[in-house]
Amino acid sequence: MSLKQTFVRKVIGISLCAAIGFTGLAIVQAPQASAATKADKIISLGQKYLGVKYRFGAPSGSTSAFDCSSFTQYIYGKYGVKLPRVSSAQATKGVKVAKANLKRGDLVFFTTSRTGKKIGHVGVYVGNNKMLHTYGKPGVTYSSLNSSHWKKTYVTARRVL
């Protein structure tokens, strides 16, 4: 076999290995891409309800008023993610995520004056230390996790996507 033939065989062999390797990378990364897409869709749907009034105990499926957990249950449910009705039960779903590792679409949980040291509030992490959620007078709104109130009452986060 000539030097030229040996060189061509090696180039073809290396090229095939690289192609197979890159194909494997694409397959491994596909679930992450779909999770990000689902998170973006969920957040986008939630944004459509900005300003919708808050009502404690709002019924599942209602879009004329939400409480925090009916809001998350509704917007996640539209994309096939089944969540329980109340925030404390939602906090048992998915996998626990450290605050430093939050990703768009993660659920963030807090205590409230009504629940004491127990979880009583949930929001959707949207990135840049902000969440989309609903409570009190503003209704569905954005809030900063860095604000003194949310920083003080933060409990945990869960990844359900």
Secondary structure in CASP SS format (residue, H / E / C, confidence):
PFRMAT SS
TARGET T0000
AUTHOR 0000-0000-0000
METHOD secondary structure of the structure
MODEL  1
M C 1.00
S C 1.00
L H 1.00
K H 1.00
Q H 1.00
T H 1.00
F H 1.00
V H 1.00
R H 1.00
K H 1.00
V H 1.00
I H 1.00
G H 1.00
I H 1.00
S H 1.00
L H 1.00
C H 1.00
A H 1.00
A H 1.00
I H 1.00
G H 1.00
F H 1.00
T H 1.00
G H 1.00
L H 1.00
A H 1.00
I H 1.00
V H 1.00
Q H 1.00
A H 1.00
P H 1.00
Q H 1.00
A H 1.00
S H 1.00
A H 1.00
A H 1.00
T H 1.00
K H 1.00
A H 1.00
D H 1.00
K H 1.00
I H 1.00
I H 1.00
S H 1.00
L H 1.00
G H 1.00
Q H 1.00
K C 1.00
Y C 1.00
L C 1.00
G C 1.00
V C 1.00
K C 1.00
Y E 1.00
R C 1.00
F C 1.00
G C 1.00
A C 1.00
P C 1.00
S C 1.00
G C 1.00
S C 1.00
T C 1.00
S C 1.00
A C 1.00
F E 1.00
D C 1.00
C H 1.00
S H 1.00
S H 1.00
F H 1.00
T H 1.00
Q H 1.00
Y H 1.00
I H 1.00
Y H 1.00
G H 1.00
K C 1.00
Y C 1.00
G C 1.00
V C 1.00
K C 1.00
L C 1.00
P C 1.00
R C 1.00
V C 1.00
S H 1.00
S H 1.00
A H 1.00
Q H 1.00
A C 1.00
T C 1.00
K C 1.00
G C 1.00
V E 1.00
K E 1.00
V C 1.00
A C 1.00
K H 1.00
A H 1.00
N H 1.00
L C 1.00
K C 1.00
R C 1.00
G C 1.00
D C 1.00
L E 1.00
V E 1.00
F E 1.00
F E 1.00
T E 1.00
T C 1.00
S C 1.00
R C 1.00
T C 1.00
G C 1.00
K C 1.00
K C 1.00
I E 1.00
G E 1.00
H E 1.00
V E 1.00
G E 1.00
V E 1.00
Y E 1.00
V E 1.00
G E 1.00
N C 1.00
N C 1.00
K E 1.00
M E 1.00
L E 1.00
H E 1.00
T E 1.00
Y E 1.00
G C 1.00
K C 1.00
P C 1.00
G E 1.00
V E 1.00
T E 1.00
Y E 1.00
S E 1.00
S E 1.00
L C 1.00
N C 1.00
S C 1.00
S H 1.00
H H 1.00
W H 1.00
K H 1.00
K H 1.00
T H 1.00
Y E 1.00
V E 1.00
T E 1.00
A E 1.00
R E 1.00
R E 1.00
V C 1.00
L C 1.00
END
